[in-house]
Amino acid sequence: MAKAKTGSFYLTESVLLAAGSADGTRATGTIDLGAYVNVPTGQAIAIELVDFVWQNGSLYDGNVEGMLAANGALTQQLVDQNPGTTFVRADNHSLIASGSLNIDVANNIGSSTNDLYPDNFGPAALSEAFMVVNDTLYLTVGNDGAAVGGASVNCTVRIRARVVKLGSEDWMAIAIQSTASD
């Protein structure tokens, strides 16, 4: 199906939730893939691994007690179609990876859940990678159940990917799937 044109490399993006952001706030950041995706040559991105990191305040620490004002969750989604500032349902074809950090403020406990097994799409086998033919990825983050605490909270996504060449049939199939209505 796909032939690797490069070795693995990392793409990153961070999105900030401002201090005191109300319960239900959403923010979105983008990763430009225009230099990697090329329609005429069938060039695409194969995503092999996705990791999410939450950090608190300007010191970028992991103190979950300060991330939210009360018990709640910080949620993140990585998609290849623009969701605006909303989350998509788990059966949406544009969803690449997602998860949440559930926070118990009183006990200073954070429990991380990643929704896609755990956002590791396989070792070096390109057949197990998530293929992207769109030229932008979107990282949407939000807080639910409580307002953001007294300091801002950052979510960073680290994506291990490689550039691949797809056959015309495979490229077209992925393009149709990624643009089809859900």
VMD Tcl script that draws the C-alpha trace (Angstrom):
set ca {
  {0.00 0.00 0.00}
  {2.48 2.66 1.12}
  {6.18 3.05 0.52}
  {8.19 5.12 3.00}
  {9.97 8.13 1.50}
  {11.52 9.24 4.81}
  {12.43 7.81 8.17}
  {10.34 8.67 11.21}
  {10.29 12.26 12.47}
  {8.28 14.21 15.04}
  {5.69 16.95 14.65}
  {4.55 18.92 17.72}
  {1.92 21.51 18.59}
  {0.82 23.06 21.89}
  {-2.55 24.58 22.76}
  {-3.11 26.77 25.83}
  {-6.19 26.95 28.04}
  {-5.99 30.31 29.80}
  {-6.15 30.55 33.59}
  {-9.72 30.70 34.85}
  {-11.25 29.44 31.57}
  {-14.88 28.49 32.24}
  {-16.07 24.89 32.34}
  {-16.63 23.73 28.74}
  {-13.98 25.97 27.14}
  {-12.43 24.65 23.89}
  {-9.28 25.79 22.07}
  {-7.77 24.52 18.81}
  {-4.28 24.61 17.31}
  {-3.09 23.47 13.88}
  {-0.16 21.56 12.41}
  {0.57 22.46 8.78}
  {1.33 19.40 6.65}
  {1.47 21.30 3.35}
  {5.19 20.59 2.93}
  {4.62 16.83 3.30}
  {1.33 16.07 1.50}
  {1.34 16.29 -2.30}
  {-1.74 15.31 -4.32}
  {-0.18 14.93 -7.81}
  {2.58 12.61 -6.59}
  {0.44 10.64 -4.11}
  {2.53 11.75 -1.15}
  {0.90 11.44 2.29}
  {1.77 11.29 5.99}
  {1.78 8.01 7.92}
  {1.18 8.63 11.63}
  {2.84 5.94 13.73}
  {2.46 7.24 17.29}
  {0.67 10.05 19.13}
  {1.47 11.23 22.67}
  {-0.27 13.97 24.65}
  {1.42 15.89 27.49}
  {-0.43 18.24 29.88}
  {1.63 20.91 31.71}
  {0.62 23.47 34.32}
  {1.48 27.18 34.33}
  {4.55 28.99 33.05}
  {6.85 26.49 34.80}
  {5.32 23.66 32.72}
  {5.05 21.32 35.70}
  {2.82 18.29 36.07}
  {1.02 19.36 39.26}
  {-2.53 18.23 38.54}
  {-3.87 19.89 41.70}
  {-3.40 23.32 40.12}
  {-4.73 22.51 36.64}
  {-8.44 22.75 37.47}
  {-10.35 24.68 40.15}
  {-12.28 21.53 41.19}
  {-12.68 17.88 40.14}
  {-12.98 17.54 36.37}
  {-11.25 16.51 33.17}
  {-8.93 17.94 30.54}
  {-9.70 16.37 27.16}
  {-7.80 16.37 23.87}
  {-8.46 15.23 20.29}
  {-6.27 15.14 17.19}
  {-8.19 15.15 13.89}
  {-7.43 15.72 10.21}
  {-10.52 17.83 9.42}
  {-11.35 21.17 11.02}
  {-13.78 20.62 13.91}
  {-13.92 24.32 14.79}
  {-13.75 24.48 18.55}
  {-15.76 21.34 19.24}
  {-14.96 17.71 19.89}
  {-15.95 15.01 17.40}
  {-17.68 11.72 18.19}
  {-15.50 8.63 18.54}
  {-16.86 7.14 15.28}
  {-15.77 10.15 13.20}
  {-13.32 9.09 10.45}
  {-11.20 12.21 10.96}
  {-10.35 11.26 14.58}
  {-6.71 10.20 14.81}
  {-6.18 10.11 18.57}
  {-7.91 11.32 21.72}
  {-7.90 11.02 25.47}
  {-8.39 12.82 28.74}
  {-6.72 13.60 32.03}
  {-9.26 13.11 34.84}
  {-8.35 15.16 37.91}
  {-9.28 14.63 41.56}
  {-8.20 17.99 43.02}
  {-8.81 17.10 46.68}
  {-6.45 14.12 46.51}
  {-4.03 15.55 43.90}
  {-4.60 12.55 41.61}
  {-4.60 12.56 37.82}
  {-5.72 9.56 35.75}
  {-4.85 9.60 32.06}
  {-6.93 7.74 29.50}
  {-6.02 7.47 25.82}
  {-8.87 6.32 23.63}
  {-7.06 4.72 20.71}
  {-5.11 1.70 21.92}
  {-3.04 3.73 23.38}
  {-2.60 6.02 20.40}
  {0.16 3.76 19.06}
  {-0.64 2.73 15.51}
  {2.00 0.07 15.19}
  {5.74 -0.38 15.02}
  {7.41 0.14 11.67}
  {4.68 -1.58 9.66}
  {3.16 1.10 7.48}
  {0.01 -0.98 7.10}
  {-0.74 -0.20 10.76}
  {-0.15 3.56 10.49}
  {-2.91 6.18 10.23}
  {-2.63 7.68 6.72}
  {-3.33 11.40 6.30}
  {-3.87 13.05 2.91}
  {-5.17 16.38 4.25}
  {-2.73 19.27 4.62}
  {-3.61 20.24 8.22}
  {-4.02 18.46 11.55}
  {-6.12 20.00 14.35}
  {-5.50 19.63 18.09}
  {-8.59 20.55 20.13}
  {-8.42 20.69 23.92}
  {-10.94 21.52 26.60}
  {-11.83 21.43 30.26}
  {-15.01 19.82 31.59}
  {-16.52 19.65 35.06}
  {-14.54 22.62 36.38}
  {-12.89 25.87 35.37}
  {-9.15 25.96 34.68}
  {-7.20 26.75 37.87}
  {-5.18 29.85 38.70}
  {-2.53 29.21 36.03}
  {-2.80 28.42 32.34}
  {-2.69 24.79 31.21}
  {-0.87 23.62 28.07}
  {-1.52 20.47 26.07}
  {1.26 19.37 23.71}
  {0.84 16.68 21.09}
  {3.93 14.80 19.84}
  {3.33 12.91 16.61}
  {5.78 10.38 15.19}
  {5.25 10.27 11.44}
  {6.91 9.64 8.11}
  {6.28 10.75 4.54}
  {4.97 7.95 2.33}
  {4.08 7.46 -1.32}
  {0.70 5.88 -1.96}
  {-0.52 4.23 -5.13}
  {-3.25 6.21 -6.89}
  {-5.99 3.76 -5.81}
  {-4.93 3.88 -2.16}
  {-4.56 7.67 -2.17}
  {-8.03 8.09 -3.69}
  {-9.59 5.66 -1.19}
  {-8.11 7.54 1.76}
  {-9.11 10.92 0.27}
  {-12.70 9.77 -0.23}
  {-12.91 8.36 3.30}
  {-11.44 11.51 4.85}
  {-13.90 13.80 3.06}
  {-17.02 11.62 3.30}
  {-19.83 12.72 5.59}
  {-20.11 10.87 8.84}
}
mol new
graphics top color blue
foreach p $ca { graphics top sphere $p radius 0.5 }
foreach p [lrange $ca 0 end-1] q [lrange $ca 1 end] { graphics top cylinder $p $q radius 0.2 }
display resetview
